[in-house]
Amino acid sequence: MEVNQNKGRDTVKEKPFWLSLVAGATAGAVAKTTIAPLDRTKINFQISNTPYTMRGALNFLINSYKTEGVLSLWRGNSATMARIIPYAAIQFTAHEQWKRFLGVDHNHQQDDPKKRYLAGSLAGVTSQSLTYPLDLARARMAITQKHQYSSLKQVFVRIHRDEGLKAMFRGYVPTILGVIPYAGTSFFTYGTLKRWYRENNHAPSSLFNLLAGGVSGMVAQTTSYPLDIVRRRMQTAAVVGTEKKYRTITKTFRHIFREEGIKGGFFKGLSMNWIKGPIAVGTSFATYDFAMETFEDEA
């Protein structure tokens, strides 16, 4: 449900179900492809004991390019696309449906900020739960050489053969615990900024949507980042030989704290996320709103 700005007054317009699916899939694909090299770099630091520095991140990108070629910077992006297209489509569509279910944005006089935050969190939980094995596969492809996992199919075949079906959901709990504040904060902040902009008699432009999404991404990434570290360690433990240390959430937290400390462990790579996060979230929200408007005009 959105306020139609083109009619001179606030009216609620029902939008086709498929519209948010297509717009969400487009937004996710564009955003993730844009920041794929930075995402691969971040994951490699997240799962190791190596202290994170911007110089180290730059060296990783340069070495990957020199030893494996430019396409190596997008290694794992096929798994990312296989995940992010349904993930983003489900997330944005679920957000619209949860808003409708909770009565959010139907009546501005009775708007409840807590319900808007809850709608974002539930959208994140819904999409993450339905696509989680693809997230795990993407993480493993990002930290391995091509001969270890040559395709997305091979990741699933080897996990099933060597670790069992249960391993497909390693790291699921910290992921869900992290996505609740991440998705809730992201959607809530973006929606709040757009509402504030409209209330000051401005129609949000693509540039504003990009900037508002960037702010939303930075705030959301910071609130949930430690749990992002935990889930990556658990997802990739079997590949890097640390499965005993990172078998449960409690063990993972304890080992990271003891061996790397709070700042060096739980917030490793956060400065990279402050670069890629706002770019990804800003691009995603701006693309989604642009696609919704474009597809709606053509429908």
C-alpha positions as CSV (number, residue, x, y, z in Angstrom):
1,M,0.0,0.0,0.0
2,E,1.4,3.3,-1.0
3,V,0.3,6.9,-1.0
4,N,-0.3,8.0,-4.6
5,Q,1.4,11.4,-5.0
6,N,0.1,11.9,-8.6
7,K,-3.5,12.8,-7.8
8,G,-3.0,15.9,-5.6
9,R,-4.4,14.1,-2.5
10,D,-3.5,11.1,-0.4
11,T,-5.2,8.0,-1.7
12,V,-4.5,4.4,-1.0
13,K,-3.9,2.4,-4.1
14,E,-3.9,-1.4,-4.2
15,K,-1.0,-2.7,-6.2
16,P,-0.8,-6.1,-8.0
17,F,0.9,-8.9,-6.1
18,W,3.3,-9.6,-8.9
19,L,4.5,-6.0,-9.1
20,S,6.4,-6.2,-5.8
21,L,7.8,-9.6,-6.7
22,V,9.3,-8.4,-10.0
23,A,10.5,-5.0,-8.5
24,G,12.0,-6.7,-5.5
25,A,13.9,-9.3,-7.6
26,T,15.2,-6.5,-9.9
27,A,16.3,-4.4,-6.9
28,G,18.2,-7.3,-5.2
29,A,20.0,-8.4,-8.4
30,V,21.2,-4.8,-9.2
31,A,22.3,-4.1,-5.6
32,K,24.2,-7.3,-5.0
33,T,26.0,-7.3,-8.3
34,T,27.1,-3.8,-7.7
35,I,28.8,-4.6,-4.4
36,A,29.8,-8.3,-5.0
37,P,33.6,-7.7,-4.9
38,L,33.3,-5.8,-1.6
39,D,31.0,-8.5,-0.2
40,R,33.5,-11.3,-1.1
41,T,36.3,-9.3,0.6
42,K,34.3,-8.8,3.7
43,I,33.3,-12.4,4.1
44,N,37.0,-13.5,3.8
45,F,38.0,-11.3,6.7
46,Q,34.9,-12.2,8.7
47,I,35.8,-15.9,8.8
48,S,39.5,-15.5,9.6
49,N,41.5,-14.4,12.6
50,T,43.4,-11.9,10.4
51,P,42.9,-8.3,11.7
52,Y,40.8,-6.2,9.2
53,T,42.4,-3.1,7.6
54,M,41.4,-1.2,4.5
55,R,44.9,-1.9,3.1
56,G,44.4,-5.6,3.7
57,A,41.0,-5.4,2.0
58,L,42.6,-3.6,-1.0
59,N,45.4,-6.2,-1.1
60,F,42.9,-9.0,-1.2
61,L,41.1,-7.5,-4.2
62,I,44.4,-6.9,-6.0
63,N,45.7,-10.4,-5.3
64,S,42.4,-12.0,-6.4
65,Y,42.6,-10.0,-9.6
66,K,46.2,-10.9,-10.3
67,T,46.0,-14.6,-9.5
68,E,42.5,-15.5,-10.7
69,G,41.4,-12.7,-13.0
70,V,38.8,-9.9,-12.8
71,L,35.9,-12.4,-12.8
72,S,37.2,-13.8,-9.5
73,L,36.0,-10.6,-7.8
74,W,32.5,-11.8,-8.6
75,R,33.2,-15.4,-7.5
76,G,30.1,-16.7,-5.7
77,N,27.9,-14.1,-7.4
78,S,26.0,-16.8,-9.3
79,A,25.1,-18.3,-5.9
80,T,24.3,-14.7,-4.7
81,M,21.9,-14.2,-7.7
82,A,20.3,-17.6,-7.1
83,R,19.6,-16.5,-3.6
84,I,19.1,-12.7,-3.8
85,I,16.5,-12.8,-6.6
86,P,14.0,-14.9,-4.7
87,Y,15.2,-13.4,-1.4
88,A,14.6,-9.8,-2.4
89,A,11.4,-10.7,-4.3
90,I,10.0,-12.4,-1.2
91,Q,11.3,-9.8,1.2
92,F,9.7,-6.8,-0.5
93,T,6.5,-8.6,-1.2
94,A,6.3,-10.0,2.3
95,H,6.9,-6.4,3.6
96,E,3.9,-5.2,1.6
97,Q,1.8,-8.1,2.9
98,W,2.9,-7.7,6.5
99,K,2.1,-4.0,6.3
100,R,-1.3,-4.8,5.1
101,F,-1.9,-7.4,7.8
102,L,-0.7,-5.1,10.6
103,G,-2.6,-2.1,9.2
104,V,0.5,-0.1,8.5
105,D,0.2,3.0,6.2
106,H,-3.5,2.4,5.7
107,N,-4.4,5.4,7.9
108,H,-1.7,8.0,8.6
109,Q,-3.7,9.2,11.6
110,Q,-3.3,5.8,13.4
111,D,0.1,4.9,12.2
112,D,2.1,2.9,14.8
113,P,5.9,3.1,14.5
114,K,6.3,-0.2,16.4
115,K,4.1,-1.9,13.8
116,R,6.2,-0.5,10.9
117,Y,9.3,-1.8,12.6
118,L,7.7,-5.2,13.1
119,A,6.6,-5.4,9.5
120,G,10.2,-4.9,8.3
121,S,11.5,-7.5,10.8
122,L,8.8,-10.1,9.8
123,A,9.6,-9.5,6.1
124,G,13.3,-10.2,6.8
125,V,12.5,-13.4,8.8
126,T,10.2,-14.6,6.0
127,S,12.6,-14.2,3.2
128,Q,15.7,-15.4,5.1
129,S,13.9,-18.6,6.2
130,L,12.8,-19.5,2.7
131,T,16.2,-19.0,1.1
132,Y,18.7,-19.8,3.8
133,P,20.6,-22.7,2.2
134,L,21.4,-20.4,-0.7
135,D,23.0,-17.9,1.6
136,L,25.2,-20.6,3.1
137,A,26.2,-21.8,-0.3
138,R,27.1,-18.2,-1.4
139,A,29.3,-17.8,1.7
140,R,31.2,-21.0,1.0
141,M,31.8,-20.2,-2.6
142,A,33.0,-16.7,-1.7
143,I,35.9,-18.1,0.5
144,T,37.0,-21.0,-1.6
145,Q,38.9,-21.6,-4.8
146,K,37.1,-22.7,-7.9
147,H,38.4,-26.2,-7.7
148,Q,36.8,-26.7,-4.3
149,Y,33.3,-25.6,-5.4
150,S,33.0,-25.2,-9.2
151,S,29.2,-24.6,-9.2
152,L,26.3,-23.9,-6.9
153,K,25.1,-27.5,-7.5
154,Q,28.4,-28.9,-6.3
155,V,28.2,-27.0,-3.1
156,F,24.9,-28.6,-2.2
157,V,26.0,-32.1,-3.4
158,R,29.1,-32.0,-1.3
159,I,27.4,-30.6,1.8
160,H,24.7,-33.3,1.6
161,R,27.4,-36.0,1.1
162,D,30.0,-34.9,3.6
163,E,27.9,-33.1,6.3
164,G,24.3,-34.2,6.0
165,L,21.1,-32.2,5.3
166,K,21.2,-30.5,8.7
167,A,24.4,-28.7,7.7
168,M,22.3,-26.8,5.1
169,F,21.0,-24.7,8.0
170,R,24.3,-24.1,10.0
171,G,24.2,-20.6,11.3
172,Y,20.4,-20.2,10.8
173,V,19.6,-19.1,14.4
174,P,22.2,-16.2,14.5
175,T,21.1,-15.3,11.0
176,I,17.5,-14.9,12.1
177,L,18.5,-13.1,15.3
178,G,20.5,-10.7,13.2
179,V,17.9,-10.2,10.5
180,I,15.2,-9.1,13.0
181,P,17.0,-5.8,13.9
182,Y,18.6,-5.5,10.5
183,A,15.4,-5.7,8.3
184,G,13.3,-3.9,10.9
185,T,15.7,-1.0,11.2
186,S,16.3,-0.9,7.5
187,F,12.7,-0.7,6.4
188,F,11.7,1.5,9.4
189,T,14.4,4.0,8.8
190,Y,13.8,4.2,5.0
191,G,10.0,4.5,5.5
192,T,10.4,7.2,8.2
193,L,12.7,9.3,6.0
194,K,10.3,9.0,3.0
195,R,7.3,10.0,5.2
196,W,9.2,13.0,6.6
197,Y,10.1,14.1,3.1
198,R,6.5,13.8,1.9
199,E,5.2,15.7,4.9
200,N,7.5,18.6,3.8
201,N,5.6,18.6,0.5
202,H,8.3,16.9,-1.5
203,A,7.8,13.9,-3.8
204,P,10.8,11.6,-3.2
205,S,13.2,11.4,-6.2
206,S,15.5,8.5,-7.2
207,L,18.4,10.5,-5.7
208,F,16.6,11.0,-2.4
209,N,15.6,7.3,-2.3
210,L,19.2,6.3,-2.9
211,L,20.5,8.6,-0.1
212,A,17.7,7.6,2.3
213,G,18.4,3.9,1.6
214,G,22.1,4.5,2.2
215,V,21.4,6.0,5.6
216,S,19.0,3.1,6.4
217,G,21.7,0.6,5.4
218,M,24.4,2.1,7.6
219,V,22.1,2.2,10.7
220,A,20.8,-1.3,10.1
221,Q,24.3,-2.9,9.4
222,T,25.7,-1.4,12.7
223,T,22.8,-2.8,14.8
224,S,23.2,-6.4,13.6
225,Y,26.8,-6.7,12.6
226,P,28.1,-9.0,15.5
227,L,25.5,-11.6,14.6
228,D,26.6,-11.4,11.0
229,I,30.1,-12.3,12.1
230,V,28.8,-15.3,14.1
231,R,26.7,-16.7,11.2
232,R,29.6,-16.4,8.7
233,R,31.9,-18.3,11.1
234,M,29.3,-21.1,11.6
235,Q,28.4,-21.2,7.9
236,T,32.0,-21.7,6.7
237,A,33.5,-23.6,9.6
238,A,33.4,-27.0,7.8
239,V,35.4,-25.6,4.9
240,V,38.2,-23.8,6.9
241,G,38.6,-26.5,9.5
242,T,37.1,-24.7,12.5
243,E,33.9,-26.7,12.9
244,K,34.7,-27.7,16.6
245,K,35.2,-24.0,17.6
246,Y,32.1,-22.8,15.8
247,R,29.6,-25.6,16.3
248,T,27.1,-23.5,18.3
249,I,26.2,-19.8,18.8
250,T,27.6,-19.9,22.4
251,K,30.8,-21.5,21.4
252,T,31.2,-19.1,18.5
253,F,30.7,-16.1,20.6
254,R,33.1,-17.4,23.3
255,H,35.9,-18.2,20.8
256,I,35.6,-14.9,19.0
257,F,35.7,-12.9,22.2
258,R,38.6,-14.8,23.7
259,E,40.8,-14.9,20.6
260,E,40.0,-11.6,19.0
261,G,38.2,-9.3,21.4
262,I,35.0,-7.3,20.9
263,K,36.3,-4.7,18.4
264,G,38.7,-6.9,16.5
265,G,36.3,-9.9,16.4
266,F,32.6,-8.8,16.5
267,F,33.1,-5.6,14.5
268,K,35.7,-6.9,12.0
269,G,35.1,-5.4,8.6
270,L,32.4,-3.0,9.8
271,S,34.1,-0.1,8.1
272,M,33.9,-2.1,4.8
273,N,30.2,-2.6,5.6
274,W,29.8,1.2,6.0
275,I,30.9,1.4,2.4
276,K,29.1,-1.5,0.8
277,G,26.1,-1.5,3.1
278,P,24.8,1.9,2.2
279,I,25.6,1.3,-1.5
280,A,23.7,-2.0,-1.5
281,V,20.7,-0.9,0.6
282,G,20.5,2.5,-1.1
283,T,20.6,0.9,-4.6
284,S,18.1,-1.7,-3.6
285,F,15.5,0.7,-2.2
286,A,16.0,3.2,-5.0
287,T,15.8,0.4,-7.7
288,Y,12.7,-1.1,-6.0
289,D,10.8,2.2,-6.0
290,F,11.9,3.0,-9.5
291,A,10.9,-0.5,-10.8
292,M,7.5,-0.3,-9.0
293,E,6.7,3.0,-10.7
294,T,7.9,1.9,-14.1
295,F,6.2,-1.5,-14.0
296,E,3.0,0.1,-12.6
297,D,2.9,2.6,-15.5
298,E,3.3,-0.2,-18.0
299,A,0.8,-2.5,-16.4
